Amino acid sequence: MEAHRPGPYKQRNKAHKCGKKRTNRETTNGGRTRTTSIGSIRSLGSKKGSSVSRNVRKNQLAQIRKLKREELLNARRGIAVAPVLIAVLNLGSDDDCLEKNLLGRLQSLDSSSHCVTSNFGNHLHIELPKFRTSYEIMMLHKRDLFGSLDLVKLADILLLLHSSETEKIADEIGVQGDSFYLLDAIYNHCLPQTVHAIMGLNKVLNPKNKDRIRRTVLDLIEKNYPGTLDNGNTTKLRSLDTSQDLLQLFHYCSNVKRKTNSYCSRRSQLLAEDIQFKPNDNDSETGTLLVDGFIRNNPFNVNSLVYIPEFGEFQLKSVEATKNSFQARNRPSGYEEFIEMSDPELQPSLNERENPIETLHEQEMAELDNCEDFDEKNNGNNGVIPTKIIEKKKVPKGTSDYQAAWIIDSDEENDDQDVNSSLDEDEDSGQDETMDELPSQSKSKKSVHFAPIEETYDEFDQNDETEKVEPDEEEPEEDNKMDYDGEINMEEEEQALAKFKEQRAYEMFPDEIDTPADVSARERFSKYRGLKSFRTSTWDCKENLPPDYSRISQFENFNRTKRRLFKTEPIGADIGFYVRVNVMNVPRSLYEYYQNRNDKPLILFQLLAHEHKMSVLNIVLKKVSTFSEPIQSKEELIFHLGCRRFAAKPIYSAHTVGDKHKYERYLRSDVACVATIYAPITFPPTPVLVYKRYNDGQQVLVATGSLLDCSPNRLIIKRFILSGHPFKINRRHAVVRYMFFNREDILWFRPIELRTKYGRRGHIMEPLGTHGHMKCTFDHQLNSQDTVLMCLYKRVFPKWSYRGEQNVPEPIQLEQSSHMEI
């Protein structure tokens, strides 16, 4: 007998709501209870109808589950299926014995298996008829950071290979080895489905030692890389000491649910199994690169551009199906060979970045958003933000008080560079230019004075007793002391100390600056303006744009364009086909580079529409806890943005809501910041890694994050705070000094509102005398310990510092240095 279920006519008593928090729906509904619609009442009017409706819902859920299961099975058992890509990273030992032992066992795995090594890349292809699945094994090189990251982006499974020596390695070096350095980058950038395996446990005879080794490995991984283990269970650490263990591993890899890469899942990729080069008839230095491989993640469109890491974008000539030598069984029914030729009219032009101003004016702006995403009034601009170049103007006599906020300097001078201030980020990086009208002797004047390096060292020697070496504690051998001093570069030590002191001063007194006494404040801060409220005051995002904005593209609605682009059904050669791609106009140096480095992978990343054009990218970054050095704005860093790698000099701003965002002089370590750079357009979600390169070639991970958006309209506002001190106080009136040093500056900045550190607000009434004293009035009486402040603002822009990694370095030696603290 079926249990009674309450119907729609069940009595619902009104609840007592005294002191009870109501939801938004209850508030907007006037507190009325939810009622069932007439249609649902008719369908559920009888007990029989209710049971039928319930059965229908159950059948619908069952059908949805069945369809999803069939989609997964068809993706694995279709006409053409790419092999399961397994990337192997050796975490057990520094030598290659473990990897060679694994490869030897894989080649003699089963009598029915078919093993073939690719001509390029030395990838091992294994076909197991009993599982009806093919596998492709790739060994990650610990010292090749670039190539390993590219491989893992495509990998379906990441096999972390441990050994019985992992416990000893963990005790000696912890997670500072080359393998763990690479795993850090993978974990923060493109972590696929992870499988942990261990080799060498059969050599350990004591069962207790085996369990201890397993627990040590699991604790090491779970502590430093949480989420790569499933509940920390010891059964998740698979043993690979026998052939049966390897077969179980392959069976698990073919059936496990794989994680999707947010970046690669929306773009097509092709991992090269073989490459050839055919030079052009008129130029032997360029030609057509023939790349054979499997299509992965998305259909491969012959009319799209492809990106080759370190070498840039290229156009395609054709895509044709070719013979798959890695498959021993016959081709399934329905497999047809094909060839697709590119259409020059549909292919994007590669000259848009070389001569962006001309090409952006020639093409219609509606092309970026399929004739819908841009407003009709902007079609004449053709995707370029209008830039008005204003000539340099000096301050004339008789100008109104508040007009100084909109006086623009020469267009040859960078808008985000200030003059003769040690607190300005441009002079800190040693790359700023001074204003022509200022005297040259003022260049040596600094607003903030630090003690010389020699005095600082003397102070450290006097205060830090732990660093003193007593005469009886001196080492008997003076050669060791001389060698230690010889290894220290005093110039680098002085520069590092200066940067630490500047960052400490900025954290203690953010944005505060002393008014220069030898330069007129109305000239020094001529590009700054005052705001009634930083949050609510308006700021035109099209005002006083730099000339670099004429070289970029802009979307009217970036998110709408992204949604429409992602909803478009991809066209081209289907996933899983083994094809030969003809890449046009490839330099011979690219082919020679990969031929000399056969172990380095060659991957073709297909770009989405407009991703070859330049724009302004905003990236959310979080500084890693293992890096303690200060990172200043406009300091060159290496960005790993999706499939791209390039060098740029970002500027940082606060990651807050609102239309204006405060400029940050340093990348903060406590909160996330937004880095703004000029770079090619990329659609999120896209993971980002940021490295700092030192003079010796070392690269250290400094920050991780993701792409926020592609918007040149982001307002990054730099703030300077001028401070003064109350000299005389009479109730709500006070005489303030040290903020300005002449009468004209006081009259110039009189309309700007004042505030104090204790929360008082006021205005300048009039100057007193000619030496910078001024009479001010406030809303409440001042305290003698209070400080009077005036906030000045200006918009800053990033530098055009995009530099693609065209000159490919040698594989980076990932040895830990003194730059990184673990």
N, C-alpha and C positions, 0 to 999 in steps of 0.2 A: 504494500500500500504506500503510495507516494505521500510524502509529508506535505502539510499545508504551507503554502507560500503566500505572503500578503500581496494583495492586488493593488491596483491604482486607487480604489475607493476606500482604502484603509484610513481610518480616522487618524489625523495628525493634530495633536494638541499643540498650542502655541507655547513655546518654551519661555521660561522666565529669564529675562536678559539683564537683570540688575547686576552691574559690576562685571558683566561678561563682555569680552572683546568680540566685536562682530567683524566678519570678513567684508571685503569690498563688495562682493556680490550681494550680501545681505544689506549693506548700507545703501547701495544704489537701488535695490529692490524694495526699499521702504520697510524692511524687516519681514516681508511676507515669505512664507515657506514656498519651496519649490513644488510646482504642480506638473502633472504629466499632460502632454499635449493630447488633443482629441484623436489624432491618428494613432498614437500609441494605445489610447484607451480602447479604440475599436479593435485593434489587433490583439489586444490582451483582454478582450471582453469576456472570454470564456476560459475555462481551465484547459480545454483542448487546444485553443489558440496559443495559450501561454507555452505549453509544452512543445508545440511545433516551432515557435519562434526560437526557443532555446536550442532545439536540435539544429535549426538552420544556422545559428551562430556557431555552434560546434563544428558543423560541416565546413563553414567558411574558414575557420581557423585551421582545420585539417588541410584544406586545399591550399591555403597560403604556405603552410609548412612544406607540403609536397612540392609546390612550385619552386620554393627556395632550394630545396634539396636537389631537384632536377637541374637547376641552374648550376649548382656547384659540381654536380657529376658531369654535366656537359662540358663545363670548362676544363675538366681534367681528362675527359674521354672523347673529345671532339675529333674532327677530321685532322686538325693540326694542333698539337699541344707542345708547348715549350717544355724543356726539361725542368725539373725542380732544382732551383739554384741553391746550393748549399755552400756558404762561406765558412771556412775553418780558420779559427784563430787559436794559436798555440799559447796557452797561459802557463804551461807546466815548466818549461825550461827555456834557456836562451839559445840552445843549439837546435839544429834541424833534425835530430835523431827521431824525435817523436813524430814529426810530420812524415819523414821517410818511412817509418815503420807503418804508419797509417796508410800511406799510398801503396806500399807493398801488399798489405792485406786486402786493400780494395781491388787491386788488379787480379788477385787470385781469390776472389770472394766466392764465386759459385761457378759450377761447370756450365750452367745455362746462361750466365751473364755475358754481356758483350761490352768490352771496355775499349775505348778509343780516346786518344789524346789529340786535342785540336792543334792545328798548324801554328796558330798564333795564340799566345797567352798561356800555353801549357795547361789548359783546362781538361780535367779528366771527365769523360762522359761514360756513364754506366747505365746499361739497360737491363732491367730485371723482368723477364717475361712473367714470372709468377705474380708480380705485383702490377703488371701491365703499366709500368711507369718508368720513365727515364730520369736520370739524375745527372747533374753537372757539379763537380766538386772543384772549388777554387780555394787555394791557399792564400791567406792574407799575409803580406810582407810587413813585418813590424815597423821597419824603417821607411816605408813608403806611405806617408800619411795621405797624400792626395789620392793615389790609386786605390788604397784600401777603402777610403770613404766612398769613392765612386762605386766600387764593387758591392759594398754593403747596401747601398741605396737600391740596387736591383735584386739583392738576395731575398729568397723566400725564407730561408732558415739560416741562422747564425749558430754554428756549432762551436762552443767554447770548450777547448780541449785541455783538460787538466792531467796531471800526472801525480805519482806518489811523492815527487819532490816539491809539489806546490806548498806543502807545509813549511819546508825549509826556506823556500823563496819568500814566503810571507813573513817568516821570522827575521830574515836578513834585510830585505829591501821593502817589505810591505807592498804598497801599490805604486811604487815608483819606477818599475821596470818599463821597458819599451812596449811590451804587450799591454800592460795596464794603461799606459799613456794613450795608446791607440783605442783601447776600450772606452776610456773616458770620452773621447771624441765621438765614438759610435753611440754611446749611451745617451749623449746630449743632442745628437743630431739625427740619426736615422736608425734606430734600434728595431730590427725585425723580430720575428718569432725566434726565441732563444732556446737552445737545447744545450744542456751541460753533460759532458761525458768525461770519463777518466780512464787512463791507460796505465798499466803497470801494477795494478793491485794484485795480480796473480803472483808477483814476485814477493809480496808481503805474506809471510807464513802465519803470523800471529793474527787471529781474528780481531782481537782487541785493537791492535794497531790499525787494521783496516777501517774499523768504525771510527777511530780517532782521526784518521786522515780524511774520511768522508765528512765528518763534522767540521773539521778545520776548513775544508774547501767551501762548504756551504755557509759557514759563518763569515768567511772572507767575502764571498759574493753578496750575501744578504746585507752585510753591513755597508759595503761601498757601492753596490749597485742594486738597490731594492727594486723589486718588481720583475727581475729576470728569473726568479724562482717561483714555483707554484707552492705556496704555503710552507716553503722550507722543508719539504718532505725529502727524506734520504732516497726514496725511490726515484726522484727526479734527477738524480745524478747517475747516469747510465754508464755501465762498464762496457769497454770495447776491446776486451782481451781475446775474444773468440770470434769466429766467423758468424756464429749464431747471434752474437750480440750486435754485429754490424747489420745483419738482416733485420733484426728487430728495430734497430735505429732507422733504417730506410723505410720500413713499414710505418713507423711512427711519423716520419717526416712527410710521407705521402698522404696521410690522413689527418694530420693535426691542423687546427684552424690557424690560418696565417694572419699576421697583422698587416694592415695596409699602410703603405707610406703615403702620407697626406699629399706630398709633392709629386711623387712619381706615379701615383694612381690616376692622375688626370692628364698625364703626358705619356707619349710612347717612347720607348728606349730600345736600343739594339746593342748587344754586347758582341764585339767582333770576335769571330772564330777564325777568320782568315782575311788578310788584306793584300791588295795588289795595287800597283800604280801604273797608270798609262799617261805619259806626258802629252801635252798638246803639240800640235804640229808647228805652231809658230813660236812657242816658248817651251823650252825643255825644263824650266824651273817650276812650272805649274802644270797641272794635269788633272785627271780624274782618278779619284780614289775609290777602288772597288772593295766594299766591306760586306762580308758574309756573316750572317747571324740570325738569331731567332727574334721575332717581334714580341715585345713584352708590354703588359699592362694596358695598352690602348692600340687601336688600329693606326698603322703608319701611313700618314698622308704625304704623297710625293710632292705636293705643292707647298708644304710648310718648310721652314728653315730648321736646320739641325745645328746643335751646339756641340763642339768638341772641346773639352776642357783644356785650358791654357792656349787655345788657338782661335777661338771665336766662332762666329756663325758662318754657315755655308749653305748654298743652294743645292738642291738635288736635281739630277738629270732623269733618273728612272729608278724604278723598283721592280724587280723580277724574281719570281720564284725559281729556286735552283735546287739541285740535288742535295739531299741530306745524307751525308756519309756517316753520320753518327747513329743512324737507325738501321738495325739489322733486319727487322721484320718488313714485310711488304707494306706499301702505302695503303691506307684504308680507302674504301670506295668513296667517291665524291671528291677526291683530291684532284685539283686541276692546276696545271701550270699557267702562269699569267705574267704579264708585263705591263706596267703602268708608266706612261711617259708624263713628264711635267708640262704644265701649261705656263708659258712665260707671262701671260696676262694675269694669272692668278697668284704667281709667286711674289712675295714681298721683295722689295728692293734692298740691297745691301748698302746703297749709297746714302741712306737717310741719316746714318750716324756720321758719315764722313763730311757731308755738307748739309747739316740739319736745317739751317735757316731756309735754304732754297727749296728743299724737298717738302718741308712742312708747309710752305706757302703754296706750293703747286698742287698738293692733294687737298681734297675736300675734308673738312673737319668731321663731317657726318660719317666718314668711313670708319672712324674709331669705334663708333657706337651703333653701327648698322643703320645709319640715317635717323636715329631716334634719340641717342643719348646726349646730343649736344643741342643747345638752344639755337634758334634761328639767328639770334643777334650775334652769336659767336662764330657763325659759319665763315664770316669774312676774315676772322683771325686765323682760321685753319689750324686750330690746335695749339696755337702759340699764345701765351699770356701777353697782352700788349705791354710793351716796355717803353716807358717814357724817359728818355735820357735827358737829364736836366743839367745845365751847365753850373759850374761852381760859382757860388755867390758869396761875397764877403758881407759882413754885417754893416749896413749903411747907418748913417746917423739919422736919428729921428724915427727909427723903426718902432712899431708898437711893441709892447712888452712881451707878448706871447708868440710873436711870429718867429722867434728863434727856434721853436720846436720843429718847424717845417723848412728850415734852411738846409739845402742839400749841398754837399761838397762835390768835388769833381768826380765824374764817372770813371776816371782812371784809377781812383782810389777805391779800394774795396770797402763796401758798405759796413762790413762787420769788423773793421779795423779802427781802433781808436788811437789817439795820439799821446805818446810820451807818458804812459802809465804802466807801472810795473804790475798793476793788477789786471791789466787787459790781457786777454788770452793770446792775442796775436803777437805781442812782444815777448811773451813767455815762450812761445814756440820759435822765436827768432825769425819770423817771416813777415813782419808787418812793415808798412811804409808810413813815413811821417808826412804830415801836411806841409805843403810848400810854404805857406805863409808864416809858419812858426819858426822862430830862430833855432838854428842848429845846436846852439849850446844848451838848449833845454832838453836835448835828447838824453843827456847824462843825469838829469834830475829825476829822482824817483819819489813816488808818493809814500811808499812804505820802505823803511830802511831795515835791513837785516844785518846781524853781526857778521863780520868777515869769517871765512871758513877757518882761518888760523885761530881766531878767538874762540870759535865754537869748539874746536878740538881741545884748546886749552881748558875750556870750561868742563868739557867731558872728562878730561884727565884729572881735574881737581875734584869733581863731584862723584865720579864713578869709581869707588874704591875696589870694586870687583875686577876692574880691568887693570889695576896697578900690578906691576910685577916687582916684587921686593928683590933686593940684591941677592939674598940667599936663595931665591926661587928662580933665578935666571938659569936658562938652559946652558949646559956646558958647551954646547956646540953653537957658535955664532953663525955658522953657515946656514942653518935652518931658518934663523931669524932673517938673515939677508934674503934668502930665497922667498920667504913669505912676503916680505916687503916688496920684492921685485915683481911678484905676481899681481900686486894691487895697482890699478890704474887710478891715480889720484884725480885726474880730470873727471872720470866717471863717478868717483866717490863724491866729488864736490857738486856735480850736477844733480846726483840723486839726493844729496842732502838739501840742496836748494829747493828741489821739487817737493820734498817732504815738508819743509818749512812753509812753503807757499800754500800747500794744501791745508796745513794745520791752521795757518792764519785765516784762510778762507772759511774753514769750518767754524772758527771762533767768531769771526766777524764777517758773515756772508754779505757780499755785494757792497760793503762799506769801503769808501775811498776818501782819501784826504784831498781837499781842493788844492790844486797847485797854486803857489803864491806868485810865481814868476810868469804865469800865463793867465790871460783873461778867461774866466769861467764861461762866459757866453760864447767864446770861440772854442774852448776845449770841449764843451758839451753842446755844440751847436746842432748836432744830429739827434739829440735827446729831447723828449717831451715829457710833460707831466700828465698824469691821469687822475681823474677824480676817484675812480675805483678800478683796480686791475681786473676785477671779475666782470663788472657790468659796463664799463666804458667801451665804446665802439672803436674799431680799428679796421680801416679798409685794407683788405688783403691784396688789392691790386695797386696799392700806392707805392711808388718809388721802388720798383722792381729792378734787380740788377740785370746787366746785359746777358748774363748766362741763361736767364729765363726765356730768351728768344731761341734757345737751342733745344728746348725740351717740348714734350707733348703733355697734354693735360686732358683728363676726362671731366665732363660736367658731373657725372655721377659714376664714380668708380665702382661702387658696390653693385649697382644695377648692371653695369657692363660685365662684371665678373659673374653674376648670376646667369645672365643670358649666355655667356660664353660657356659656362659649365653645363648648362642645360642642352646645348647644341650636341646633337648626336655625331660622334666622330666618324669620319669616313676614311677609307684607304684599305691597305692590305690588313687582313684579319690577324688577330693575336695568335701566336703559336707557329706561324708560317716561317720556314727557313728561306730567307730571301737574300738577294744580292743588291745592295744599294750603291748607286753611282753618285758620288759626291763631286760636284764641279768646282773647278778653279781652286784646287788644293795645292799649297806649296809643297815642293819636294822635301823641304826640311821637316815637315810633319811626318811624312812617310819614313824618312831616314831616322827620325827621332824614335819612332815606335819600333822600327826594325832593330835598332841598336839596343832597345830595352824590351826584349820579348816578354818579360814578366809583367810589364806595366800594362794594365788593361786599356783598351780603346773602346769608348762607349759613345754612341750617338744619342744625344738627348734632343728630342723634338720639342720645339718651342711652340707656345700658343700664339694666337694672333696678337700683334703689337708688342711682343716681348723682346724685340730687337731694337726698340726705340728708347731714347733716354728720357728720364723724368726724375722726380724727387721722391725717394723712398724713405719711409719712416719705419724704423725697426725698434721693437721693444727689446732692451737688453738688460740682463742681470749679471752683475760682476760675480765671478766665481770666488768662493771663499778661500781657495788655495793661492790666489794671486793678491798680494798686498801692496804692490807699487801703485802710485797714483797714475791714472790715465787722464790726460788733459784733452780738452776739446782741440780739434784740428791736429791731433797726433795721428800719424799714419798707422793704420791697422790693416790686417789681412782678413777679408770677409769671405766666408763660405756660405753663400746664399743660394740654397737649392742646388742646382748643378753648376752654378757659376762660382768662380774664385777671382777676386780682384782686390786691389789695394785702394783705399780711400781714406780721407781725413774727415771724420764725422764731427758734427756739433751735437751737443746733448741738451735735452730739455726735460722738464718734469712730465711724468706720465699721469696727467690729471684730466678731469673733464673740463669742458669750457672751450671757448674759441681762442683763448690766449694761453700760452704755456711758457713758464719761466725758464730762461736759459740757465744751464748748469755748466760751470767752468770745468768740473771734473765728473767723471763717471762715478756715481755714488755706489757704495758697497752695501748700503742698508736697504735701499729701495730700488725698484726698476726705473730705468730712464729710457727715453726715446732718442735714438741716434738718427740724424737726418743726413743723407748723402745724395749726390747725383749718381745714378746708376741706371742700368736698363730696367724697363718695366717688368715686374714680376707680380703674378697674382697669388695672394695668400690662399690657403695656409702654406707657409714656407718656413722651414727651420733655418736657423742662422747660427753659425759659429764664428767667433772673433778671436784672432790670434795676433800676438805682437811679435814682430820679427826683430831680432837683435843683429848687431853688426857681424857677429860670428856665424850667422845663418840659423841660429836656434829660433824655433817658434814655440811660444808658450800660450796656452789657452787662457784668455782673460775674461771672456764673457760668453754667455749663451742667450738665445732668445728666439724670436719669431718676427716675421714681417707683419707690420700693423696695417699699412695701407700705402697707396701711391698718390700722394696729395701735395702739390706745390703750394696749396693755400694754408698750410699749417703755419700759424703765427708763433714764431719763437721770439720772445721778448726778453731782451737783456736789461737788467736793472742795475743802476748805480745809486748808492745812497750817500748823500752828503750830510755830514754831521756837524753840529754846532753845540756850544755849551752856554747855558744861561749865565750871564754876567751879573745882572740885577733883576730882582723879582719883586713886583708890586701887584699882589693879588693875581688877576688874570693877565696882567701885562708883564712882559719881561724884555730885557735887552740881551740879545744873543750875539755871540762873537765866534770867530774861527770858522764859520761856514763860508764866508766870502771875505775878500781882502780889498775890495774897492766899491765905491758907491754905485758905479754903473752896473755891476753884476747884480747887486741887490734889486735895483729897479727892473732889470731884465727878467729875473726869476720871481718877481713879486706875485704874479697870479697863481703860482703853484702852491698847493696846500701843504702845510707842515704837519708833522706828527711827532710824537715822542715815544720813547721806549716804555713809558708807563701808561700809554694809551691816550694821551691828550692830543687834541687836534687844534690847529690854529692857522693864522695867516700872517704874512709880513705887512706891517703898516707903513713904515717909512725907514729909510736909512738914517743913521746918526753919524755925522762926520764923514770922513773920507777913507777910513781904514777898515771898513767891513763890519762895523757894529750896526745892528738893526733892531728896531722896535717891533715886537710881535705881540699879538693877542691870542689867547687860547680859551677853550671852553671851560677849563677849570684852572685853579691855581697850580703852578709848577712846583715841583720838588727840586731842591738844590742839587740832588744827585742825578736828576733826569738828564737826558740827552735829546736834543732837537734834531730831527731827521727830515730830509727832503728826498723823495724818490723820483728818479728820472729814468725814462724808458726809451728804448729804441728796438727796432726789429733787426735781427741778424739773419744771415743766409749762409748756407754751407759754401765751401770753396769747390770749384770745379777741379777735383783732384782724382777723378776716376782713372785708374790705370789697370788694365787687364794684364794678367800674368802671361804675357806673350813670350818673354824670355824664360823658358822653363828651367828651374834650377835642378841640380842633382838631387836624388832622393835624400830627404832631410834626415840627419842623424838625430834621433829622438833620445839622446842621452840627457839625463837630468842635470841641470846646472844650478848655479847659485841664484839664478833669476827666479826660480820657482820654489815656493815653500809648501811643503806637504805637512 
